[in-house]
Amino acid sequence: LYERNVKAHIDVLSNLIKKEGINFKDIKLAYQSRLGPVKWLEPNLSFVLPLCVSKKALIYPLSFCIDNSETICELDIEYRKIANKSGFKYYRVCKCPNDSDKFVNFIVNKVQNL
């Protein structure tokens, strides 16, 4: 269910981006590291990054709504090291919505309309 929802979210975001006239060369789905002994979803970001031909990446942690150790430490520090070793010209991690007024109002609106 998680994987299906993530893929559906990618489709929604990709369509919205195109509708706004923003054209990325490519949009790829990759997963962060797993925790524990269970096999995790693939492809892993550590394998996808070095294969990025443009050497530019905008990372959006769509499964998180608040910044945490996974989004900050792994994406912004550990995977940045991989990007640097791979000769990236641009590597940026989008911040999660956190407690932005827009995000809070969206949640409140959804709850009130249940």
Protein Blocks (a to p, Z undefined) as FASTA:
>chain_A
ZZmmmmmmmmmmmmmmmmnopacfbdcddddddedjbdcddddfklmmmmmmnlpacddd
fkbcbdcfklmmmmmmmmmmmmmmnopabdcddddfklafklmmmmmmmmmmZZ
